[in-house]
Amino acid sequence: MNHDTISTQLAVIGAGPGGYAAAFLAADLGMQVTLIAPEANPGGVCLFRGCIPSKTLLHVAKLLNEAKEAKNWGFEFPEPQIRLERLREWKEGVVKKLTSGLGQLSKQRQINYLQGNASLLDAGNLKVELNDGSEQRITFEHAILATGSSPASVPGLTLASPLVMDSSAALELRDIPKTLLVIGGGYIGLELGSVYAALGSQVTVVEMMPGLLPGADRDLVKFLHTRLDKSFSSILLNTKVVEMTEARNGIQVKLDGPDLKSVEHTFDRVLVSVGRKPNSSGFGLANTKVVLDKRGFISVDEQRRTVEPTLFAIGDVVGEPMLAHKASHEGRVAVEAIAGHKVAFEPRAIPAVVFTDPEIAWCGLTETQAKEQNRTIIVARFPWAASGRAMTMDRTDGLTKLIIDPETERILGVGLVGSGAGEMIAEGVLAMEMAATAADLKLCIHPHPTLSETIMEAAEVFFGQCTHVYRPLRK
C-alpha cells in the first residue's frame, strides 16, 4: 500500500457545490489545491443525487401537467406513453454533462483531484483511501471540510426493504409504483411526490405538523396545497406513521392522526423524506479539536473557521439552511479568509425555493418569523389574479408579498408563490443586500407584461397607489 506523503496548500474534503466552488476559487487565487471526493468528477450530492436530477424530473412533471391543462386552451393530447428507461437516460445525461464539465474545469485549473474517502489524522495531515485500493497521505496548510449531509430517518421507524426509499433511491426511478406514501411534507417530499404523481402514482403525504412546508408562510403554502389536493390522492396533516412492516403486496403502515378512516394502509412504495442530517462523523474529526453542536453540526465563526486555525467547514455540515447556494458562498468566504482577505459570511438574505408547481420562494424575514419575534411590520401583497402575464399563462394561482419596516420603509423580506417564483426571488435578495426601500422597488420600471412586475406592484400596494389592485393607504 502506498504511504508516500504529498503536500498541498489547501485540501478540500467534499466536492459538492461548496467544495468545488472553494477549490476553484482557491486555484484562481494561485493556491495549490487538492480536492477529494468519492465520485469520478466534482458535483457532490446536489449534482449526482439531489438538486439537478430532481429538477430535471420536476420539469417533466410540469410538462405532463401542462399537457393535461391544455384542454382549457383548445388543445387535447392523447394519454402520454411514458418510456421510463428513456427518461432515466435523459436525467442521467443531464447529470453527466454537468459533472464532466466540472471535471474539465478542475483540470483546467490544475487541481489535484483525488477520487476516494478522506480522513483527518490531525489538524495538518490526512489520509485518502483511494477508490483503486491504495492510500495517499497528505500534509496541508489549510483544509476545508465540505462533507455535506445525508437523508435523515425517523427514529424507531426504520425498515430495511427495497420498497422503502430515501430521496436518492426515489430519484433512480426504478419503476412507477401504483401507490406511494411520502413521509414528510417538506420540500423534498413534495417535490418528489409531485414527480411520481405526474408519472401516474397515487401519492399520499403524511405530515406530523398542522401544515405542509413548516416554516414557510401559510398564505404562500395555501396556493400549493390547493393544487396538490388535486394531484395527490391524500394529504394527511397532524398525522404520524407509527409502524411499517413489509407485506406480500407492499409496505403495510399504521397511522396515528385525526379524521382517519382507517389506521392501517398498504402502499407499493414508501418514500421517507423527513429532512437531512450533517455528515460530521467518519472522517477523523475526533483527531482534532473541532467542536460539534448538539445536533452534530460543526461549529464555525463568521469566516467559517473551526476552533482549529487550519480547519474550515462549510455547507450542510455547519448548519441550516442546507442549501447549495449557501454552501458555495461559504466556500468562497473560507478561501478568501485563508488568502488573508478581510471577509465574513454575513448575508442579509439567503433565498429558499421549493420547486413544486407552483413554486414557493422567499428570502429575508418571513411573516411567520416576525410574529414569533413580536416585530412590527407592514405586509404588502399583490395577487397574481391581477397580473396580466399570469392570466396569459392561465396561472393566476400566485402571490407576491413584501415584508416592510414601517419606520424606515426598508424591505425586510420577500415572499413569492407561483409559476417560476424561483426565478424571481433574486430581485428580492438584491433589494435586501442593497438596503432598498419600498419606494426603490416602486420606482424601478419593470417590463410589462411579466410576472416580475408583481414585485413593483406589491410596492405600489404599500403606498396605496397600485394600478391593478385597489388597496387604499391604511391610516
C-alpha positions as CSV (number, residue, x, y, z in Angstrom):
1,M,0.0,0.0,0.0
2,N,1.4,3.4,-1.0
3,H,2.1,5.6,2.0
4,D,4.0,8.4,0.2
5,T,3.1,11.8,1.5
6,I,2.3,14.8,-0.7
7,S,1.9,18.3,0.5
8,T,-0.7,20.9,-0.6
9,Q,-1.6,24.4,0.4
10,L,-5.3,23.7,0.6
11,A,-7.1,20.3,0.9
12,V,-10.9,20.3,0.3
13,I,-12.8,17.3,1.6
14,G,-16.0,17.0,-0.4
15,A,-16.7,18.2,-3.9
16,G,-20.3,19.4,-3.8
17,P,-21.3,23.0,-4.7
18,G,-19.5,24.3,-1.6
19,G,-16.4,22.2,-2.0
20,Y,-15.8,22.6,-5.7
21,A,-16.6,26.4,-5.6
22,A,-14.0,26.7,-2.8
23,A,-11.4,24.7,-4.7
24,F,-11.9,26.5,-7.9
25,L,-11.6,30.0,-6.3
26,A,-8.5,28.9,-4.4
27,A,-6.9,27.8,-7.6
28,D,-7.9,31.0,-9.3
29,L,-6.1,32.8,-6.4
30,G,-2.9,30.9,-7.1
31,M,-3.2,28.3,-4.4
32,Q,-2.1,24.7,-4.8
33,V,-5.3,22.7,-4.3
34,T,-6.2,19.1,-3.6
35,L,-9.9,18.2,-3.9
36,I,-11.1,14.9,-2.5
37,A,-14.4,13.1,-3.2
38,P,-15.5,9.5,-3.9
39,E,-17.2,10.4,-7.3
40,A,-15.4,10.4,-10.6
41,N,-16.0,14.1,-11.0
42,P,-16.9,17.1,-8.8
43,G,-20.6,17.7,-8.1
44,G,-21.4,16.0,-4.8
45,V,-24.9,15.0,-3.8
46,C,-26.5,18.1,-5.4
47,L,-25.5,17.2,-8.9
48,F,-25.4,13.4,-8.7
49,R,-28.3,12.6,-6.4
50,G,-30.1,15.8,-5.4
51,C,-30.8,19.2,-6.9
52,I,-30.1,18.6,-10.6
53,P,-31.8,15.2,-11.1
54,S,-34.8,16.2,-9.1
55,K,-35.2,19.5,-11.0
56,T,-34.8,17.6,-14.3
57,L,-37.7,15.3,-13.3
58,L,-39.8,18.2,-12.0
59,H,-39.5,19.8,-15.4
60,V,-41.0,16.6,-16.9
61,A,-43.8,16.7,-14.3
62,K,-44.7,20.2,-15.1
63,L,-44.8,19.4,-18.8
64,L,-47.1,16.5,-18.2
65,N,-49.4,18.6,-16.1
66,E,-49.5,21.4,-18.7
67,A,-50.4,18.9,-21.4
68,K,-53.4,17.9,-19.3
69,E,-54.4,21.5,-18.7
70,A,-54.1,22.4,-22.4
71,K,-57.7,21.3,-22.9
72,N,-58.6,24.6,-21.3
73,W,-57.0,26.4,-24.2
74,G,-58.4,24.3,-27.0
75,F,-55.8,21.6,-27.3
76,E,-56.3,17.9,-26.3
77,F,-53.5,15.4,-26.4
78,P,-53.7,11.7,-26.1
79,E,-52.6,10.0,-22.9
80,P,-48.7,10.1,-22.9
81,Q,-46.8,6.9,-23.2
82,I,-44.0,7.1,-20.6
83,R,-40.8,5.3,-21.6
84,L,-39.2,5.1,-18.1
85,E,-35.8,3.9,-19.4
86,R,-35.5,6.8,-21.8
87,L,-36.5,9.2,-19.0
88,R,-33.8,7.8,-16.8
89,E,-31.3,8.1,-19.6
90,W,-32.1,11.8,-20.1
91,K,-31.9,12.5,-16.4
92,E,-28.5,10.8,-16.1
93,G,-27.4,12.5,-19.3
94,V,-28.0,15.9,-17.7
95,V,-26.0,14.9,-14.6
96,K,-23.2,13.6,-16.7
97,K,-22.9,16.7,-18.8
98,L,-22.7,18.9,-15.7
99,T,-20.3,16.7,-13.7
100,S,-18.0,16.1,-16.7
101,G,-17.9,19.8,-17.3
102,L,-16.8,20.3,-13.7
103,G,-14.2,17.7,-14.1
104,Q,-12.8,19.6,-17.1
105,L,-12.9,22.9,-15.2
106,S,-11.0,21.2,-12.4
107,K,-8.3,20.0,-14.8
108,Q,-8.0,23.4,-16.4
109,R,-7.3,24.9,-13.0
110,Q,-4.6,22.2,-12.4
111,I,-6.4,21.0,-9.2
112,N,-5.2,17.6,-7.9
113,Y,-8.5,15.7,-7.8
114,L,-8.3,12.5,-5.7
115,Q,-11.2,10.0,-6.0
116,G,-11.6,8.4,-2.6
117,N,-12.6,9.0,1.0
118,A,-10.5,11.3,3.2
119,S,-9.9,11.0,7.0
120,L,-8.2,13.6,9.1
121,L,-5.1,12.3,11.1
122,D,-4.7,15.7,12.9
123,A,-5.1,19.4,12.1
124,G,-2.4,19.3,9.4
125,N,-2.5,15.8,8.0
126,L,-5.0,13.4,6.4
127,K,-5.1,10.2,4.5
128,V,-7.2,9.2,1.5
129,E,-8.4,5.7,0.8
130,L,-8.4,5.9,-3.0
131,N,-11.0,4.0,-5.0
132,D,-8.3,1.9,-6.6
133,G,-7.5,0.4,-3.1
134,S,-4.3,2.4,-2.5
135,E,-3.8,5.0,0.2
136,Q,-2.5,8.6,-0.1
137,R,-1.1,10.7,2.8
138,I,-1.4,14.5,2.5
139,T,0.1,17.3,4.6
140,F,-1.8,20.5,4.3
141,E,-1.5,24.1,5.4
142,H,-5.3,24.5,5.5
143,A,-8.3,22.3,4.9
144,I,-11.9,23.0,4.1
145,L,-14.5,20.4,5.3
146,A,-17.4,20.3,2.9
147,T,-18.8,16.8,3.7
148,G,-22.4,17.7,3.3
149,S,-25.4,15.9,4.7
150,S,-27.4,12.6,4.3
151,P,-31.1,11.8,4.4
152,A,-32.4,11.5,7.9
153,S,-34.5,8.7,9.2
154,V,-37.5,8.5,11.6
155,P,-36.3,7.2,15.0
156,G,-37.8,3.8,15.7
157,L,-39.3,3.6,12.2
158,T,-36.6,2.0,10.0
159,L,-37.3,-0.9,7.7
160,A,-34.6,-2.4,5.5
161,S,-36.6,-3.0,2.4
162,P,-36.1,-2.1,-1.3
163,L,-39.7,-0.8,-1.2
164,V,-38.7,1.9,1.3
165,M,-36.8,4.7,-0.3
166,D,-34.9,7.8,0.7
167,S,-34.6,10.7,-1.7
168,S,-31.6,9.3,-3.5
169,A,-33.3,6.0,-4.2
170,A,-36.5,7.8,-5.3
171,L,-34.5,9.7,-8.0
172,E,-33.4,6.4,-9.5
173,L,-36.9,5.9,-10.9
174,R,-36.7,2.1,-10.7
175,D,-40.4,1.9,-11.5
176,I,-43.6,3.9,-11.1
177,P,-45.5,2.4,-8.1
178,K,-49.3,2.4,-8.3
179,T,-49.4,3.8,-4.7
180,L,-46.7,5.8,-2.9
181,L,-46.6,7.0,0.6
182,V,-44.5,10.1,1.3
183,I,-43.5,10.5,4.9
184,G,-42.8,14.2,5.4
185,G,-44.4,17.3,4.0
186,G,-41.2,19.3,3.5
187,Y,-39.8,20.4,0.2
188,I,-38.1,17.1,-0.7
189,G,-41.2,15.0,-0.1
190,L,-43.5,17.4,-2.0
191,E,-41.1,17.8,-5.0
192,L,-40.6,14.0,-5.4
193,G,-44.2,13.3,-4.6
194,S,-45.1,15.7,-7.4
195,V,-42.9,13.9,-9.9
196,Y,-44.4,10.5,-9.1
197,A,-47.9,11.9,-9.1
198,A,-47.3,13.3,-12.6
199,L,-46.0,10.0,-13.8
200,G,-49.1,8.2,-12.6
201,S,-48.7,7.2,-8.9
202,Q,-51.4,7.7,-6.4
203,V,-49.5,9.7,-3.8
204,T,-50.4,10.1,-0.1
205,V,-48.4,12.5,2.0
206,V,-48.2,12.2,5.8
207,E,-47.0,15.3,7.8
208,M,-46.9,15.4,11.6
209,M,-47.3,19.2,11.7
210,P,-50.6,21.0,11.0
211,G,-49.4,22.3,7.6
212,L,-47.2,21.5,4.7
213,L,-43.7,23.1,4.5
214,P,-43.4,24.0,8.1
215,G,-41.5,27.4,8.4
216,A,-42.9,28.8,5.2
217,D,-45.7,31.5,5.4
218,R,-49.2,30.0,5.3
219,D,-50.5,32.5,2.7
220,L,-47.9,31.2,0.3
221,V,-48.3,27.5,1.1
222,K,-52.1,27.6,0.6
223,F,-51.8,28.0,-3.1
224,L,-49.5,24.9,-3.3
225,H,-51.8,22.9,-1.0
226,T,-54.8,23.7,-3.2
227,R,-53.1,22.4,-6.3
228,L,-51.6,19.3,-4.6
229,D,-55.0,18.4,-3.3
230,K,-56.0,17.8,-6.9
231,S,-52.9,15.8,-7.9
232,F,-52.3,13.8,-4.7
233,S,-54.5,11.1,-3.6
234,S,-54.5,12.4,0.0
235,I,-52.7,14.8,2.3
236,L,-52.8,13.8,6.0
237,L,-51.8,16.6,8.4
238,N,-51.2,16.2,12.1
239,T,-50.5,12.5,11.3
240,K,-47.6,10.2,12.1
241,V,-46.5,6.8,10.8
242,V,-46.1,4.7,13.9
243,E,-45.3,1.3,12.3
244,M,-44.1,-0.1,9.0
245,T,-43.9,-3.8,8.1
246,E,-43.2,-5.5,4.8
247,A,-46.2,-7.5,3.5
248,R,-46.7,-9.7,0.5
249,N,-48.3,-6.9,-1.5
250,G,-46.2,-3.9,-0.4
251,I,-45.5,-2.0,2.8
252,Q,-48.1,-2.0,5.5
253,V,-48.2,1.1,7.6
254,K,-50.1,2.1,10.7
255,L,-51.0,5.7,11.1
256,D,-51.9,7.9,14.1
257,G,-53.8,11.1,13.4
258,P,-57.2,12.8,13.4
259,D,-60.0,12.0,11.0
260,L,-58.5,8.8,9.7
261,K,-61.0,6.5,8.0
262,S,-58.5,3.6,8.6
263,V,-55.3,3.5,10.6
264,E,-53.8,0.7,8.5
265,H,-52.9,1.1,4.8
266,T,-50.7,-0.7,2.3
267,F,-48.5,1.0,-0.3
268,D,-46.4,-0.3,-3.1
269,R,-43.6,2.1,-2.1
270,V,-42.7,4.4,0.8
271,L,-40.6,7.5,0.5
272,V,-39.0,8.7,3.7
273,S,-38.3,12.4,3.4
274,V,-38.0,13.9,6.9
275,G,-35.0,16.1,6.4
276,R,-31.3,15.7,6.3
277,K,-28.5,15.2,8.9
278,P,-24.9,16.5,8.8
279,N,-22.1,14.2,7.7
280,S,-19.9,15.1,10.7
281,S,-18.6,11.6,11.6
282,G,-16.5,9.0,9.9
283,F,-13.6,11.2,8.7
284,G,-11.4,11.8,11.7
285,L,-12.8,14.8,13.5
286,A,-12.1,13.1,16.8
287,N,-8.4,13.5,15.9
288,T,-8.8,17.3,16.0
289,K,-10.2,19.9,18.4
290,V,-13.1,20.6,16.1
291,V,-16.4,21.2,18.1
292,L,-19.8,19.8,17.2
293,D,-23.1,21.3,18.5
294,K,-25.8,19.2,20.0
295,R,-27.3,18.5,16.5
296,G,-24.0,17.3,15.1
297,F,-23.1,20.4,13.1
298,I,-19.6,21.7,13.0
299,S,-19.2,25.0,14.9
300,V,-17.5,27.8,12.9
301,D,-17.0,31.5,13.1
302,E,-18.1,34.2,10.6
303,Q,-15.1,33.2,8.3
304,R,-16.2,29.5,8.5
305,R,-13.1,28.7,10.6
306,T,-13.3,26.0,13.3
307,V,-11.5,26.1,16.6
308,E,-8.6,24.6,14.8
309,P,-6.9,27.5,12.9
310,T,-6.1,25.3,10.0
311,L,-9.5,23.8,9.5
312,F,-12.6,25.5,8.0
313,A,-16.0,24.0,7.4
314,I,-18.8,25.0,5.0
315,G,-22.2,23.9,3.7
316,D,-24.7,21.5,5.2
317,V,-22.2,20.2,7.8
318,V,-22.2,23.6,9.5
319,G,-26.0,24.1,9.8
320,E,-29.1,25.5,8.4
321,P,-30.2,26.4,5.8
322,M,-28.9,23.3,4.0
323,L,-28.8,24.9,0.6
324,A,-26.3,24.5,-2.3
325,H,-26.0,28.2,-3.0
326,K,-25.4,29.0,0.7
327,A,-22.6,26.4,0.7
328,S,-21.0,27.9,-2.4
329,H,-20.8,31.4,-0.9
330,E,-19.5,29.9,2.4
331,G,-16.8,28.2,0.4
332,R,-15.7,31.4,-1.3
333,V,-15.6,33.2,2.1
334,A,-13.5,30.5,3.6
335,V,-11.0,30.6,0.7
336,E,-10.7,34.4,0.9
337,A,-10.1,34.2,4.6
338,I,-7.3,31.7,4.0
339,A,-5.9,34.1,1.5
340,G,-5.8,36.8,4.1
341,H,-8.6,38.9,2.8
342,K,-10.9,40.9,5.1
343,V,-14.1,38.9,4.7
344,A,-17.1,37.4,6.6
345,F,-20.1,35.3,5.8
346,E,-22.9,37.7,6.8
347,P,-25.6,37.7,4.1
348,R,-28.7,39.8,4.7
349,A,-30.8,37.2,2.9
350,I,-30.4,33.6,1.7
351,P,-33.1,32.7,-0.8
352,A,-35.0,29.5,-0.4
353,V,-37.0,27.9,-3.3
354,V,-39.4,25.0,-3.3
355,F,-39.5,23.7,-6.9
356,T,-43.0,22.3,-6.8
357,D,-45.7,23.6,-9.1
358,P,-46.5,26.4,-8.1
359,E,-43.0,27.2,-6.8
360,I,-42.6,28.9,-3.5
361,A,-39.7,31.2,-2.8
362,W,-38.7,33.6,0.0
363,C,-35.8,35.5,1.4
364,G,-35.1,37.6,4.5
365,L,-37.7,37.9,7.3
366,T,-40.8,35.9,6.9
367,E,-44.2,37.0,8.2
368,T,-44.1,33.9,10.5
369,Q,-40.8,34.9,12.0
370,A,-42.0,38.5,12.5
371,K,-44.9,37.2,14.6
372,E,-42.7,34.9,16.6
373,Q,-40.3,37.9,17.3
374,N,-43.3,40.3,18.1
375,R,-41.8,42.5,15.4
376,T,-43.9,45.3,13.9
377,I,-44.1,45.0,10.1
378,I,-46.3,46.0,7.2
379,V,-47.1,43.3,4.6
380,A,-47.9,44.5,1.1
381,R,-49.4,41.8,-1.1
382,F,-50.1,41.7,-4.8
383,P,-52.3,38.8,-6.0
384,W,-51.4,37.2,-9.3
385,A,-55.1,37.2,-10.2
386,A,-54.5,40.8,-11.1
387,S,-51.4,40.1,-13.2
388,G,-51.9,40.2,-17.0
389,R,-48.9,37.9,-17.6
390,A,-50.2,35.3,-15.1
391,M,-53.6,35.4,-16.9
392,T,-52.0,34.8,-20.3
393,M,-50.4,31.7,-18.7
394,D,-53.6,30.6,-17.0
395,R,-51.6,30.5,-13.8
396,T,-53.2,33.1,-11.5
397,D,-52.6,30.9,-8.5
398,G,-49.8,33.1,-7.1
399,L,-49.0,35.9,-4.8
400,T,-46.1,38.4,-4.3
401,K,-45.6,40.0,-0.9
402,L,-43.1,42.3,0.7
403,I,-42.3,42.5,4.4
404,I,-41.6,46.2,5.1
405,D,-40.3,48.1,8.1
406,P,-43.0,50.7,8.9
407,E,-40.5,53.3,10.1
408,T,-37.7,53.1,7.5
409,E,-39.8,51.5,4.7
410,R,-36.9,49.2,4.1
411,I,-37.5,45.7,2.6
412,L,-37.1,43.2,5.3
413,G,-38.3,40.1,3.4
414,V,-39.9,39.0,0.1
415,G,-42.2,36.0,-0.4
416,L,-43.5,34.6,-3.7
417,V,-45.7,31.7,-4.8
418,G,-46.5,31.0,-8.4
419,S,-45.2,29.5,-11.6
420,G,-41.5,30.5,-11.9
421,A,-41.3,32.1,-8.5
422,G,-37.8,30.7,-8.0
423,E,-36.5,32.8,-10.9
424,M,-37.9,36.0,-9.4
425,I,-36.6,35.8,-5.8
426,A,-33.2,37.1,-6.7
427,E,-34.6,40.6,-7.1
428,G,-35.7,40.4,-3.5
429,V,-32.3,39.2,-2.4
430,L,-30.6,42.1,-4.3
431,A,-33.1,44.6,-2.7
432,M,-32.2,43.4,0.8
433,E,-28.5,43.4,0.2
434,M,-28.7,46.9,-1.2
435,A,-30.9,48.1,1.7
436,A,-33.6,49.0,-0.8
437,T,-36.9,50.6,0.3
438,A,-40.4,50.1,-0.9
439,A,-40.0,53.3,-2.9
440,D,-36.9,52.0,-4.6
441,L,-38.9,49.0,-5.9
442,K,-41.9,51.1,-6.8
443,L,-39.7,53.4,-8.9
444,C,-37.8,50.7,-10.7
445,I,-39.5,50.3,-14.1
446,H,-40.4,46.6,-14.7
447,P,-41.2,45.2,-18.2
448,H,-44.9,44.6,-19.0
449,P,-46.4,42.1,-19.2
450,T,-44.2,40.0,-16.9
451,L,-44.5,38.3,-13.5
452,S,-41.6,40.3,-12.3
453,E,-43.7,43.5,-12.3
454,T,-45.7,42.0,-9.4
455,I,-42.8,43.0,-7.2
456,M,-43.1,46.6,-8.3
457,E,-46.9,46.5,-7.9
458,A,-46.6,45.0,-4.4
459,A,-44.5,48.1,-3.5
460,E,-47.3,50.2,-5.0
461,V,-49.8,48.5,-2.8
462,F,-47.7,49.6,0.2
463,F,-48.3,53.2,-0.8
464,G,-51.9,52.7,-1.8
465,Q,-51.2,53.6,-5.4
466,C,-51.3,50.2,-7.2
467,T,-52.6,50.4,-10.7
468,H,-54.1,47.0,-11.0
469,V,-55.3,46.5,-7.4
470,Y,-57.3,48.9,-5.3
471,R,-55.9,49.0,-1.8
472,P,-56.3,52.4,-0.2
473,L,-53.4,53.5,2.1
474,R,-54.1,52.4,5.6
475,K,-54.0,55.4,8.0
